[in-house]
């Protein structure tokens, strides 16, 4: 079976970018929630 390495590498890079694009805002959102919770306790 012939594997088109260029196409698969582009798909893989796109998938990695998608995962990072979803993960980073979630991490930031969790940090903001923790900060807001900490400020509410003061």
C-alpha positions as CSV (number, residue, x, y, z in Angstrom):
1,X,0.0,0.0,0.0
2,X,1.4,3.4,-1.0
3,X,1.4,6.0,1.8
4,X,1.5,9.6,0.8
5,X,3.8,11.0,3.4
6,X,3.2,14.7,2.6
7,X,-0.5,14.4,2.9
8,X,-0.3,12.4,6.2
9,X,2.2,14.8,7.7
10,X,0.0,17.8,6.8
11,X,-3.0,16.1,8.5
12,X,-0.9,15.2,11.5
13,X,0.4,18.8,11.9
14,X,-3.2,20.1,11.5
15,X,-4.4,17.6,14.2
16,X,-1.6,18.7,16.6
17,X,-2.5,22.3,16.1
18,X,-6.2,21.5,16.7
19,X,-5.4,19.7,20.0
20,X,-3.2,22.6,21.2
21,X,-5.8,25.1,20.1
22,X,-8.4,23.3,22.3
23,X,-6.0,22.6,25.2
24,X,-4.6,26.0,25.8
25,X,-7.9,27.9,26.3
26,X,-9.1,25.2,28.6
27,X,-5.9,25.6,30.7
28,X,-6.3,29.4,30.8
29,X,-10.0,29.0,31.7
30,X,-9.1,26.8,34.6
31,X,-6.5,29.2,35.8
32,X,-9.0,32.1,35.6
33,X,-11.6,30.1,37.6
34,X,-9.0,29.3,40.3
35,X,-8.0,33.0,40.4
36,X,-11.6,34.1,40.7
37,X,-12.3,31.5,43.4
38,X,-9.3,32.7,45.4
39,X,-10.4,36.3,45.2
40,X,-13.9,35.5,46.3
41,X,-12.5,33.8,49.5
42,X,-10.6,37.0,50.5
